[in-house]
Amino acid sequence: MRQHGIRTLINLRGEKSNGSNTLSLAAAARLGLAHEFLAFESRGAPQRDRILRYHDLYRRMATPALLHCKSGADRAGLAAGLAILFEGGTAAEALQQLSWRFGHFRHSRAGILDAFFAHYAATAEGHTPFLDWVRTEYDETTLQRNFTAHGIATFLNDRVLRRE
């Protein structure tokens, strides 16, 4: 916090009654940070309302902010990629936040997050601003239906690494 001037802590696991969230809230209070809950899924198509809620939070939060989930691979990568798009970056730049270097496996069920950014790149990037696309064209149900994960990658991600 001192080194980077962090002012806001965003918990991407959502507001639940569990030990992790209790520790997140306590750490933020101890350090004098604003604390926000924002639930993102790591195995489902990003939900329109949650993307828009994140954008509202992104616009009003005290910066810099620290995002966290359980492992920092999937939901944190999604949120970091969304922030890149909020700032006018490209889907290719956003996709770089979802990397095996961070423990993200694109062939597992978490690959739906890669598919989300790739879908924007293929259908709207360059002619429809990202948030306009999210509001008017993005169909999470179709994205989910068209996505296929691979069994071994999903087994590794969900059972061996115990990602949620």
VENSULJO-V231048 format. One record per residue. N is the residue number from 1. SS is DSSP state (helix for helix, strand for strand, loop for the rest). PHI is phi in whole degrees, -180 to 180 (none if undefined). OMEGA is omega in whole degrees, 0 to 359 (NA if undefined). Layout:
# VENSULJO-V231048
n=N ss=SS phi=PHI omega=OMEGA
n=N ss=SS phi=PHI omega=OMEGA
This chain:
# VENSULJO-V231048
n=1 ss=loop phi=none omega=181
n=2 ss=loop phi=-67 omega=183
n=3 ss=loop phi=-64 omega=185
n=4 ss=loop phi=-108 omega=178
n=5 ss=loop phi=70 omega=182
n=6 ss=loop phi=-57 omega=181
n=7 ss=loop phi=-121 omega=181
n=8 ss=strand phi=-136 omega=175
n=9 ss=strand phi=-115 omega=181
n=10 ss=strand phi=-114 omega=179
n=11 ss=strand phi=-93 omega=185
n=12 ss=loop phi=-86 omega=179
n=13 ss=strand phi=-89 omega=180
n=14 ss=loop phi=87 omega=184
n=15 ss=loop phi=-87 omega=179
n=16 ss=loop phi=-131 omega=176
n=17 ss=loop phi=-90 omega=178
n=18 ss=loop phi=-153 omega=184
n=19 ss=helix phi=-63 omega=180
n=20 ss=helix phi=-61 omega=181
n=21 ss=helix phi=-70 omega=176
n=22 ss=helix phi=-61 omega=179
n=23 ss=helix phi=-67 omega=179
n=24 ss=helix phi=-62 omega=178
n=25 ss=helix phi=-63 omega=181
n=26 ss=helix phi=-65 omega=180
n=27 ss=helix phi=-64 omega=179
n=28 ss=helix phi=-62 omega=180
n=29 ss=helix phi=-64 omega=181
n=30 ss=helix phi=-61 omega=183
n=31 ss=helix phi=-93 omega=180
n=32 ss=loop phi=74 omega=180
n=33 ss=loop phi=-97 omega=168
n=34 ss=strand phi=-67 omega=181
n=35 ss=strand phi=-125 omega=179
n=36 ss=strand phi=-129 omega=172
n=37 ss=strand phi=-103 omega=176
n=38 ss=loop phi=-148 omega=183
n=39 ss=strand phi=-88 omega=170
n=40 ss=loop phi=-119 omega=175
n=41 ss=loop phi=-92 omega=177
n=42 ss=loop phi=-106 omega=183
n=43 ss=loop phi=-122 omega=180
n=44 ss=loop phi=-128 omega=177
n=45 ss=loop phi=-60 omega=178
n=46 ss=loop phi=-55 omega=183
n=47 ss=loop phi=-88 omega=182
n=48 ss=helix phi=-50 omega=184
n=49 ss=helix phi=-63 omega=179
n=50 ss=helix phi=-75 omega=176
n=51 ss=helix phi=-63 omega=181
n=52 ss=helix phi=-68 omega=175
n=53 ss=helix phi=-64 omega=178
n=54 ss=helix phi=-62 omega=178
n=55 ss=helix phi=-61 omega=177
n=56 ss=helix phi=-60 omega=177
n=57 ss=helix phi=-62 omega=182
n=58 ss=helix phi=-58 omega=181
n=59 ss=helix phi=-69 omega=186
n=60 ss=helix phi=-105 omega=186
n=61 ss=loop phi=-71 omega=172
n=62 ss=loop phi=-75 omega=182
n=63 ss=loop phi=-113 omega=358
n=64 ss=loop phi=-73 omega=181
n=65 ss=strand phi=-123 omega=175
n=66 ss=strand phi=-114 omega=177
n=67 ss=strand phi=-100 omega=173
n=68 ss=strand phi=-147 omega=174
n=69 ss=loop phi=-133 omega=178
n=70 ss=loop phi=-89 omega=185
n=71 ss=loop phi=-112 omega=181
n=72 ss=loop phi=79 omega=185
n=73 ss=loop phi=-107 omega=190
n=74 ss=loop phi=-105 omega=180
n=75 ss=helix phi=-62 omega=178
n=76 ss=helix phi=-66 omega=176
n=77 ss=helix phi=-65 omega=176
n=78 ss=helix phi=-60 omega=182
n=79 ss=helix phi=-63 omega=178
n=80 ss=helix phi=-66 omega=177
n=81 ss=helix phi=-65 omega=177
n=82 ss=helix phi=-62 omega=179
n=83 ss=helix phi=-60 omega=177
n=84 ss=helix phi=-61 omega=179
n=85 ss=helix phi=-68 omega=176
n=86 ss=helix phi=-59 omega=182
n=87 ss=loop phi=-89 omega=177
n=88 ss=loop phi=94 omega=178
n=89 ss=loop phi=-74 omega=183
n=90 ss=loop phi=-100 omega=176
n=91 ss=helix phi=-63 omega=178
n=92 ss=helix phi=-62 omega=177
n=93 ss=helix phi=-67 omega=178
n=94 ss=helix phi=-63 omega=180
n=95 ss=helix phi=-61 omega=179
n=96 ss=loop phi=-65 omega=178
n=97 ss=loop phi=-78 omega=177
n=98 ss=loop phi=-107 omega=188
n=99 ss=loop phi=-136 omega=174
n=100 ss=helix phi=-61 omega=178
n=101 ss=helix phi=-60 omega=179
n=102 ss=helix phi=-98 omega=180
n=103 ss=loop phi=93 omega=180
n=104 ss=loop phi=-93 omega=180
n=105 ss=loop phi=-115 omega=187
n=106 ss=loop phi=-70 omega=179
n=107 ss=loop phi=-90 omega=176
n=108 ss=loop phi=-85 omega=177
n=109 ss=helix phi=-61 omega=178
n=110 ss=helix phi=-68 omega=177
n=111 ss=helix phi=-64 omega=175
n=112 ss=helix phi=-59 omega=179
n=113 ss=helix phi=-70 omega=174
n=114 ss=helix phi=-62 omega=181
n=115 ss=helix phi=-61 omega=178
n=116 ss=helix phi=-61 omega=180
n=117 ss=helix phi=-66 omega=179
n=118 ss=helix phi=-64 omega=179
n=119 ss=helix phi=-64 omega=177
n=120 ss=helix phi=-61 omega=181
n=121 ss=helix phi=-59 omega=185
n=122 ss=helix phi=-78 omega=188
n=123 ss=helix phi=-107 omega=189
n=124 ss=loop phi=-143 omega=185
n=125 ss=loop phi=-59 omega=180
n=126 ss=loop phi=96 omega=178
n=127 ss=loop phi=-134 omega=177
n=128 ss=loop phi=-129 omega=178
n=129 ss=loop phi=-56 omega=186
n=130 ss=helix phi=-52 omega=183
n=131 ss=helix phi=-66 omega=175
n=132 ss=helix phi=-64 omega=177
n=133 ss=helix phi=-61 omega=179
n=134 ss=helix phi=-59 omega=184
n=135 ss=helix phi=-69 omega=191
n=136 ss=helix phi=-116 omega=187
n=137 ss=loop phi=-118 omega=185
n=138 ss=loop phi=-64 omega=179
n=139 ss=loop phi=-124 omega=184
n=140 ss=helix phi=-65 omega=180
n=141 ss=helix phi=-65 omega=179
n=142 ss=helix phi=-66 omega=178
n=143 ss=helix phi=-59 omega=180
n=144 ss=helix phi=-63 omega=182
n=145 ss=helix phi=-64 omega=184
n=146 ss=helix phi=-86 omega=183
n=147 ss=loop phi=-91 omega=176
n=148 ss=loop phi=-127 omega=176
n=149 ss=loop phi=-93 omega=178
n=150 ss=loop phi=-100 omega=187
n=151 ss=helix phi=-58 omega=184
n=152 ss=helix phi=-67 omega=179
n=153 ss=helix phi=-67 omega=178
n=154 ss=helix phi=-66 omega=177
n=155 ss=helix phi=-58 omega=180
n=156 ss=helix phi=-60 omega=183
n=157 ss=helix phi=-67 omega=188
n=158 ss=helix phi=-87 omega=186
n=159 ss=helix phi=-97 omega=182
n=160 ss=helix phi=-78 omega=181
n=161 ss=loop phi=-82 omega=177
n=162 ss=loop phi=60 omega=176
n=163 ss=loop phi=-74 omega=178
n=164 ss=loop phi=-119 omega=NA
